[in-house]
Amino acid sequence: MLSNSTILITGGTGSFGHSFMPMTLDRTGGGPDDSFSLEPNEFAALCAGVKTAWQAIGQIDYGRKPSELGNVKFRRSLYFVKNMDAGQLITEDCLRSVRPGYGLAPKYLSSILGKRVKQNVRLHTPVTFELIEGN
């Protein structure tokens, strides 16, 4: 484990925007900040580390990854558990969260309750937004 007194460039990369990193051309120059300031090669390494940290943040993606597609059968999703006619109101007794995961994720249950189906739906049909009015 490293102590706080260890001089490492990577320590500041995650919080770079929240701190001050002084720079010097020569750490032995005798200036008041020289002993803890970054030299040009260290500053370049810090910049590279900050860029790597920024890229590591990435983007939020709640969709299924290609590597997860084989596991869809193990996930739960919403299915119609009774036949429904077009225009019929969707209620809790019409839906169940079951496997396999080929329908909408259970997190969408509250957003589709009270809506109507666009077309006739058969028992055991996976729930999709295309089957629901207003989506």
Secondary structure, DSSP 8 states (H G I E B T S, - for coil): ---TTS--SGGGTTTGGGS---B-S-TTS--TTGGGSB-HHHHHHHHHHHHHHHHHH-----S--GGGGGGGGGS-EEEE-S-B-TT-B--GGGEEEESS--S--GGGHHHHTT-BBSS-B-TT-B--GGGBTT-
